[in-house]
Amino acid sequence: MNELKMFGMPIQFCEESQKLVPANDTIHYEDYSRKYSKGMFGLLADAAYKVEDNPYYDFYKAIVEDNTKEIFQSTDLRYDSTVIIEGTAGGEYKKTAGHFHMPIPGQSISYPELYQVIKGTALFVMQKVDDYRKEDGSMQVQDVILTKVEAGESVVIPPDYGHCTINIGAETMVFINLVSCHSTNYYDSVKRHAGMCCYAFRTPDGGFRIEKNPRYEFVCEPRLTAPTDSAVCGLEKNVPVYRSFLKDPQKYNYLNDPATAADAMFSLLKTL
Ligand SMILES: O=P(O)(O)OC[C@H]1O[C@](O)(CO)[C@@H](O)[C@@H]1O
């Protein structure tokens, strides 16, 4: 068992089962599910990939300790974790399905989302398109950001950016997210385009190579950004987001009311 220090609560990772194991019975989650390659058909670069039972990722929804439940309820935020199993399918690194967030009721923008990598190495793909609910024709990519994130580092997905997370390391990767309980996901357009606008393939030396998804129309090139600390967004390298949140829950109000931190969120996304 490996202690996951960045989790912020006593949770271990079991290499054998590839599962999260709470160290005591005060820790609970609302739901658990595992996705296999079959559930990723139609989202992979290799449309001919037919293995159905390659494990992709586990999702643990709304993880709380008994004594933090009320804080989460009073802030309308949720703390989840995703575990992406190491490996590839058709040479493409394993990833989450990818989605956009629906607009906040009464506003024209959607909820942002904060992620922190707990173990391993992730590549976050964030894409802004002309119309993410387009039902015909290609979505036009107006901005696409690729951010490599190591354990202890964090990123914020800004409002209106579709996103997915890719495990580009040689080990199973664990990350957490903090997100508004009111945020709902929209998948249809990503499915219609066979995934997000960029795929990441493993190279012979264990690195990664990006390929643009030809189903999208690009008016920009993918750009790279690096994770950055932010006092406004509550990001501090090697400090568990969970601990920072418990210390000052109000700081994360921007996840429900993004206009209050728009400048800070976008200043994190400076091209390298
Ligand atoms: O719904 P998808 O695209 O499979 O992705 C799952 C991801 O979405 C979240 O559930 C929350 O937005 C993440 O925790 C998780 O990584």
The ligand as an ORCA input file, in Angstrom:
! r2SCAN-3c Opt
* xyz 0 1
  O     -16.818     12.416    -17.331
  P     -15.494     12.100    -17.941
  O     -15.149     12.947    -19.095
  O     -15.319     10.659    -18.118
  O     -14.413     12.512    -16.909
  C     -14.457     12.214    -15.598
  C     -13.896     13.427    -14.953
  O     -14.917     14.372    -14.694
  C     -14.980     14.595    -13.350
  O     -15.880     13.656    -12.975
  C     -15.565     15.791    -12.777
  O     -15.792     16.796    -13.729
  C     -13.556     14.315    -12.938
  O     -13.363     14.061    -11.650
  C     -13.194     13.143    -13.752
  O     -11.841     13.098    -13.962
*
